[in-house]
Amino acid sequence: MKVLLLNGSANQKGCTYTALEEIGRTLQAEGIDYEIFQMGAQPIRDCIGCRQCTGQGCIFMDDPVNAFVRRARSADGFVFGTPVYYAHASGRILSFLDRAFYSSKDAFVHKPAAAVASARRAGTTASLDDLNKYFGISHMPTVGSSYWNMVHGSRPEEVLRDAEGLQTMRNIAHNMAWLLKCIEAGRERGIVPETESGSWTNFIR
Ligand SMILES: Cc1cc2nc3c(=O)[nH]c(=O)nc-3n(C[C@H](O)[C@H](O)[C@H](O)COP(=O)(O)O)c2cc1C
């Protein structure tokens, strides 16, 4: 089993990464593989609502969204990490996830996921709310912890001194591992999710 973690910061070894690494190490101790996917610092396009999504993902090929979707297809769970920018999730991660989910929701459906926010001081719960919305509309069980999923720091050394934040990261990993093992045990007994579809009600008819 494998969890794919997305670093929504352009800082490849910054505070968000430090939080994700703590989750990854704990997952590994639980016997679960992990990979941290770096969005990097290159420009990330916004979704322009062109509805030209293909089986390969988003029509735009000049940034890493489709590469992430390919990794997502073989992942069993996800952690999306973001730095807090002006009390919301980074614009980069929202553009990235809008396109990943709109073009390729099937890569994520019914897989457990957690959002993580890293801030110097404030805006974390609003940022978590931004990211949790992708899970809510995609049948994804949301993984919680012993506190809201956040760490605090301007530099990685400060995050490493946030003892409760790091404990919260480890408990995300423990809960993720537990859920993944439960899902696997259920699948072996034929317990799989039921999904109803067909209704698509627009209110401007
Ligand atoms: C444009 C910008 C806006 C920011 N806004 C906030 C904010 O609203 N609240 C906060 O606590 N920190 C804010 N910060 C600080 C970062 O969220 C914080 O340092 C974070 O841990 C950086 O993570 P990273 O090292 O992974 O990039 C902001 C940083 C930047 C660059």
The ligand as an SDF file (V2000), in Angstrom:
LIG
                    3D

 31 33  0  0  0  0  0  0  0  0999 V2000
    2.7110   35.1650    0.2720 C   0  0  0  0  0  0  0  0  0  0  0  0
    2.7640   34.6100    1.6810 C   0  0  0  0  0  0  0  0  0  0  0  0
    1.6750   34.7730    2.5150 C   0  0  0  0  0  0  0  0  0  0  0  0
    1.6980   34.2370    3.8040 C   0  0  0  0  0  0  0  0  0  0  0  0
    0.5880   34.3770    4.5920 N   0  0  0  0  0  0  0  0  0  0  0  0
    0.5750   33.8420    5.8280 C   0  0  0  0  0  0  0  0  0  0  0  0
   -0.5970   33.9150    6.6410 C   0  0  0  0  0  0  0  0  0  0  0  0
   -1.6440   34.4230    6.2500 O   0  0  0  0  0  0  0  0  0  0  0  0
   -0.5390   33.3690    7.8830 N   0  0  0  0  0  0  0  0  0  0  0  0
    0.6110   32.7690    8.3660 C   0  0  0  0  0  0  0  0  0  0  0  0
    0.6030   32.3280    9.4920 O   0  0  0  0  0  0  0  0  0  0  0  0
    1.7090   32.6520    7.5960 N   0  0  0  0  0  0  0  0  0  0  0  0
    1.7300   33.1540    6.3480 C   0  0  0  0  0  0  0  0  0  0  0  0
    2.8390   33.0210    5.5510 N   0  0  0  0  0  0  0  0  0  0  0  0
    3.9780   32.2200    6.0680 C   0  0  0  0  0  0  0  0  0  0  0  0
    3.9430   30.7590    5.5820 C   0  0  0  0  0  0  0  0  0  0  0  0
    2.6380   30.2430    5.5510 O   0  0  0  0  0  0  0  0  0  0  0  0
    4.7410   29.8400    6.5090 C   0  0  0  0  0  0  0  0  0  0  0  0
    6.0190   30.3640    6.7060 O   0  0  0  0  0  0  0  0  0  0  0  0
    4.8090   28.4240    5.9910 C   0  0  0  0  0  0  0  0  0  0  0  0
    5.1750   27.5730    7.0420 O   0  0  0  0  0  0  0  0  0  0  0  0
    5.8090   28.2800    4.8330 C   0  0  0  0  0  0  0  0  0  0  0  0
    5.8090   26.9340    4.3610 O   0  0  0  0  0  0  0  0  0  0  0  0
    6.8900   26.4210    3.2880 P   0  0  0  0  0  0  0  0  0  0  0  0
    8.2470   26.5700    3.9410 O   0  0  0  0  0  0  0  0  0  0  0  0
    6.5490   24.9930    3.0450 O   0  0  0  0  0  0  0  0  0  0  0  0
    6.7430   27.2740    2.0610 O   0  0  0  0  0  0  0  0  0  0  0  0
    2.8420   33.5360    4.2680 C   0  0  0  0  0  0  0  0  0  0  0  0
    3.9460   33.3870    3.4150 C   0  0  0  0  0  0  0  0  0  0  0  0
    3.9120   33.9100    2.1390 C   0  0  0  0  0  0  0  0  0  0  0  0
    5.0970   33.7080    1.2230 C   0  0  0  0  0  0  0  0  0  0  0  0
  1  2  1  0
  2  3  1  0
  2 30  2  0
  3  4  2  0
  4  5  1  0
  4 28  1  0
  5  6  2  0
  6  7  1  0
  6 13  1  0
  7  8  2  0
  7  9  1  0
  9 10  1  0
 10 11  2  0
 10 12  1  0
 12 13  2  0
 13 14  1  0
 14 15  1  0
 14 28  1  0
 15 16  1  0
 16 17  1  0
 16 18  1  0
 18 19  1  0
 18 20  1  0
 20 21  1  0
 20 22  1  0
 22 23  1  0
 23 24  1  0
 24 25  2  0
 24 26  1  0
 24 27  1  0
 28 29  2  0
 29 30  1  0
 30 31  1  0
M  END
$$$$
